[in-house]
Amino acid sequence: MPTLTLQQGRRERRLARDNMEVCDAVATAIETELNWLAIAVTGDTLLGVVFGYATRKEAENALRRALKQTDGNLEFIVEQDTRRQNGLLADLAERLERYAAGEPVDFSDVRVDESHLTPFGKRIVAACRRIGWGSRRSYGELAVECGSAGAARAVGQVMAKNRFPLVVPCHRVLGAGGSLGGFSAPDGLRMKRRLLDLEGRKNL
């Protein structure tokens, strides 16, 4: 199975510009019960997840776009399968496959890249990650939990830009009165309802 490798810009430019180390990352795309899914990691940190795409290429392109939104220096290089050489990538691929098949899976131990988040965004992501399988919260409830009562709209904006869907379960966050709110994955609210149904919330 071909795997994508990402590199942050050309080594010479990166070292000359900021005297920073090159951060290599690997990514893979897999077909699941929720259609094609792509994951990118660097070291022990998750960089991004996309899912719900009809083809491998669409998933790979969506992952490119998601990562370039926060770091335009990321480049994809197609190589031989390196998934087996990265423990986190292989582990996440296996867990996400099980989740898509309807198995309760806990992602709370997965370290995610928060470098693009504001302090408020980090609090919201942390609170969202505490919402367990089959549970739900409203945007307003998350705002209160994070000490920002009245910031429901801002919570919705953080969730709309979530780079780690399923791992950071933004589908469990609903609008006022139990409405589905929004969802940026392919098929939008239909996919959100599908995920909630998968977790046993068939009454929505």
N, C-alpha and C positions, 0 to 999 in steps of 0.2 A: 504494500500500500504506500503510495508516494506521500511524503510528508513535507511541509513547508518549513523553511528555516528563515528567521528574521534576523537582521543585523541593523543596528542603529547607525546608519550613515556609513560613509567610508572611513576607515580607520585613521587615515592621515588627517582628514578634515576634523574629525572628532577630537583627536588628541591635540591638534594645533589650536582648535577653537577654545575649548574649555579645560584642557588637560584632564579630561575624564576618561575612565576606562570604557571600552566598548562593551556593551551589554548584549550578549547573544541570547536568542530565544528560539524555541522550536514550537511548531504548530502542526496540528493534524486535523483532518476532516473524517468523520465517520457517519455512516447511515444508521439511523435509529428509528424507533416507532414514532418519533416526532420529526421525521424527515432528516435531512442532512444537517449536521452540527459540526462546528469548527471551534477549536480551542487553541489558545496560545499561552505559553508559560515561559518564564525565564528563571532559572535556578529553582527555588522552592516557592515561587510566587506566580499566581495566575494573572495574566495580562488581559485576557478577554475571552468571552464565549459568545457565539451566535448560534442560532438553531432555527429549524422550521423551513429550511430551504429545499427546493425541489431537486437540486443537483449539487454535486460536490463543488463544481466551479462557482455556483452562486454563493455557497457557504464560504468558500475561500475568499471571494471578492468582498463579501459582507464583513468578514473579519479584517481584511485590509482596511476597509473604510472605517470600521470602528476604532482601530488602533491609530490610524492617521488623524483622527479627530483630535487626539491628544498629543501625538508626537509625529510630526510630518517627516521625521528622519528615518522612520522604520521602512525597511526594504524587505521584500520577500525574495528568497532564492529557493527554487525547487531542487531538492536533493533526493537521494535514496532514503528509504524509510529509516528515520532515526527515533521513531516513537518508542521502540524498545529500549533505547539508550537513556531515556529520561523517565525516572520513576514517577514523578508527579504527573506528567502527561499521560502515561499509560494508566495510572490509577484513576485520574479524572475521567478519561475516556471510558473506562470500565464502569465507573460509578454513574456517569451520565447515561450510559446505555441502560443500566438497570433502572434508573429513575424513569427514563422514557418508556420502559416496559411496564411501569406501574408499581415498582417496588419502592417503599419508603427508604430514602437515602439521606444521610446526614452529611452536609457539607460544611459544618461549623468549624472544622479544623483546617479548612483550606485558606491559606494566606492569599489575600488579593492585593493588587497594586492600587494604592490609594493616593499616588503622587499627584493625580489630576483633581482630587477632591478638596473642597474647602473644609475648614473645621466643622461647619454645619453639615456638609455632605457626608463627612466621615461619621458623624453621630447618627445620621439617618440610615446610612448603610449598616452600621452596627446594630441599630434597633431592628431593621428589616431582617437581618440575619437571625435574630432571636425568635422570629415567627416560625413556629414548628409546622411540620407536615399536617395538612388538613385544617390549619388555623388561619385566621385572617385578622387584619387590622384596617382601620380607615386611615386616610391621609392625615386627618385631624388627630387621631389617636397617636400616630407616630410623632407628630409635631409636639404634642403634649409630653409624650414620653421623653423627648429630647430637650425639654425645657423651652420650647418655642411655640406655646399655644397661639393659635391664630395663623400659623405659617403652613397651613395645609397645602396651599398652592405651591409654595416653595418645595415642600416634600414631593409633590407630584412632578415637579421639574427635575428633581434629583433622580426619581424613579424612572422618568422618561429617558434619562441619559445613562441608565445602568449598563455598565460594560460586562456584567457578570450574571445575566439572567439564569435562573434555576439555582445557581450557587448562592447568589443574593436574590432571594425569592420575591421579586417585585410583583409577581402575579398574585401574591397573597395580600396585596394592599389595594383596598377598594375605595370607591367614592362615598360621599355622604349617603346615608340611608341604604347602604348595601349595593349601590350601583357599581357596575364593573369599572367605571372610570376610564382610563386609557391603557393602551399597551402597544409598544412599538415593534414587537416581533412580527414576522410575516403572518398574515391573516388577522392581525390585530386582536380585537375583542373575541373573535371566535377561538383564537388560540388561547387567550387568557381563560375563557370558559372551559376549554378542553383540559387545561392544566388543573383547574379547580375541580373539575369532574374526576380527573385522574386521581386526585387526592381525596375524593369522597365528598365533595361539596356539590352534589347533584341537585340540591334544592335551589341553586342560584339561577 
